[in-house]
């Protein structure tokens, strides 16, 4: 299907363009958070998807706080200006620091880009999101959160990000090439890929540091 590939500009760096799938998946997670200019987002998990989501958020004018269990992942994100504030999960007083960084309200949204069997990310997200905030599951984590005190009392909203976005797993779209009309579905799988390619080709985001090895 034409909807699973995008045309690249002649000047495109193919090594960076190869991040297309990961970039579009991260972008769908950002879209599900539905954030506005000047709002805040905590990204839990600073692997490839988490760092790409953080870069897209920052390019959108969102204040980004990055959290990971790995000191190395946090350092990489901080050193390359991927996040505005980066902390390891076991940082003392982490919830208070997030409160302070968000003017005492908590994060407008939390994107979970981690892969774990632990319930910690979903419960931690509940603790650091503001009242009426959103939590988006971009990674692979269980969602059996504790109802009280945070999820219930804050009336939090849980959203899933389905891979690259609308069109994914739809045979009519992916195999038969039947598009969703743009006025009704603004961001499809293909449009997310196109938008990501524009971000890297215009250098609105810099992903060079994410490539650690090259193989023939």
C-alpha positions in Angstrom: 0.0 0.0 0.0 1.1 3.6 -0.7 0.0 4.5 2.8 2.9 2.6 4.4 5.6 4.6 2.7 6.4 8.3 2.1 8.4 10.2 -0.5 11.6 11.7 0.8 13.2 14.9 -0.2 16.4 14.6 -2.3 18.4 16.2 0.5 17.2 13.7 3.1 19.8 11.9 5.2 18.7 8.3 4.8 20.3 7.2 8.1 18.0 9.6 9.9 15.0 8.8 7.7 15.3 5.2 8.8 13.9 6.3 12.1 10.5 6.7 10.3 8.5 4.0 12.0 9.8 4.8 15.5 9.3 8.5 14.9 5.7 8.0 13.7 4.9 5.7 16.7 6.3 8.3 19.1 4.3 11.1 17.3 1.1 9.2 17.7 1.8 9.0 21.5 2.3 12.8 21.5 -0.9 13.4 19.5 -2.9 11.3 22.0 -1.6 13.5 24.8 -3.3 16.4 23.1 -1.0 19.0 24.7 -0.9 22.7 23.9 2.0 25.2 23.7 3.3 26.0 27.1 1.9 22.9 28.8 4.0 20.2 30.6 4.6 16.5 30.0 6.4 13.8 31.9 7.9 11.1 29.7 8.5 7.9 31.7 11.1 5.7 29.9 13.9 7.3 27.9 14.6 4.6 25.4 14.3 5.3 21.6 10.5 5.9 21.7 10.7 8.0 24.9 13.5 10.3 23.6 11.8 10.7 20.2 8.5 11.6 21.9 10.4 14.1 24.1 12.0 15.7 21.1 8.7 16.1 19.3 7.1 17.5 22.5 9.9 20.1 22.9 9.6 21.0 19.2 5.9 21.7 19.9 6.7 24.1 22.8 5.9 21.7 25.6 8.0 21.6 28.8 9.4 18.0 29.1 10.5 16.1 32.2 12.1 12.8 31.5 12.3 9.9 33.9 14.1 6.6 33.5 15.4 3.8 35.8 18.8 4.1 34.0 21.2 6.9 34.9 22.8 6.5 31.5 19.5 7.1 29.6 18.8 10.2 31.7 22.3 11.6 31.2 22.0 11.0 27.4 18.7 12.8 27.3 19.9 15.7 29.4 23.3 16.1 27.6 21.5 16.3 24.3 18.8 18.7 25.4 16.1 16.1 24.8 14.4 17.1 28.1 14.1 20.3 30.1 14.6 18.3 33.3 15.8 14.7 33.7 15.8 12.4 36.7 16.2 8.8 37.6 13.2 7.0 39.0 14.8 6.6 42.4 15.6 10.3 42.8 14.8 11.4 46.4 11.8 13.7 46.4 11.0 13.1 42.7 7.3 13.8 43.1 8.0 17.1 44.8 10.5 18.1 42.2 7.9 17.5 39.4 5.3 19.5 41.4 7.7 22.4 41.7 8.6 22.3 38.0 4.9 22.5 37.1 4.0 25.4 39.4 2.5 23.1 42.0 -0.1 21.6 39.7 1.5 18.4 38.4 2.0 17.4 34.8 -0.7 18.2 32.2 0.1 14.8 30.6 2.3 11.8 31.3 3.5 9.6 28.4 4.6 6.1 29.5 7.2 4.9 27.0 8.6 2.2 29.2 8.5 -1.6 28.6 8.1 -3.5 31.9 5.8 -5.9 33.8 5.8 -3.5 36.8 2.8 -1.5 37.9 5.1 1.3 39.0 4.9 3.4 35.8 1.1 3.5 35.8 0.8 4.3 39.5 3.7 6.8 39.4 1.9 8.5 36.5 -1.2 8.9 38.6 0.8 10.5 41.4 2.5 13.1 39.2 -0.3 14.0 36.8 -2.3 17.1 37.6 -6.0 16.9 38.4 -8.0 16.0 35.2 -4.7 15.2 33.5 -4.0 12.6 30.8 -1.9 9.5 30.9 -0.9 8.0 27.6 0.4 4.4 27.3 2.9 4.4 24.4 5.1 1.5 25.7 4.2 -2.0 26.8 3.1 -1.7 30.5 0.3 -3.2 32.5 -2.5 -0.8 33.3 -3.9 -2.3 36.5 -3.5 1.0 38.5 -4.5 1.6 42.1 -7.9 3.4 42.0 -7.1 5.5 45.2 -5.8 8.0 46.0 -4.7 9.4 42.7 -6.6 8.0 39.6 -10.0 8.3 41.2 -9.7 11.6 43.1 -8.0 13.4 40.2 -10.4 12.0 37.6 -7.5 11.1 35.3 -7.9 10.0 31.7 -6.1 7.0 30.4 -5.4 6.8 26.6 -3.6 4.2 24.5 -1.5 5.1 21.5 -2.0 2.5 18.8 1.3 2.2 16.9 1.7 4.8 14.0 -1.9 6.0 14.4 -5.2 5.7 12.4 -5.1 3.2 9.7 -2.9 0.7 11.7 -4.3 -2.8 11.5 -7.1 -1.8 9.1 -6.8 -4.0 6.0 -8.8 -1.6 3.9 -6.2 1.1 4.7 -2.9 -0.8 4.9 -3.5 -3.4 2.1 -6.2 -2.0 -0.1 -5.0 1.6 0.0 -8.3 3.2 1.0 -7.4 6.4 2.7 -9.3 8.2 5.5 -10.4 11.7 4.3 -8.1 14.4 5.8 -11.0 16.6 7.0 -12.3 13.7 9.2 -9.0 12.0 10.2 -6.3 14.7 10.2 -3.4 12.4 11.2 -3.3 8.9 9.7 -0.4 6.5 9.8 1.0 7.9 6.6 0.5 11.6 7.6 2.3 10.9 10.9 5.2 9.5 8.9 5.3 12.5 6.6 5.2 14.9 9.6 8.1 13.1 11.2 10.2 13.3 8.1 9.6 17.0 7.9 10.7 17.4 11.5 14.1 15.8 10.8 14.7 17.2 7.3 14.0 20.8 8.5 16.2 20.0 11.6 13.4 21.0 14.0 14.5 17.9 15.9 18.0 16.5 16.1 18.2 12.7 16.4 21.9 12.2 15.6 22.8 11.2 19.2 20.3 8.3 19.1 22.5 6.3 16.6 25.1 4.5 18.6 26.2 1.9 16.1 26.3 1.4 12.3 26.3 -1.9 10.5 26.9 -2.8 6.9 
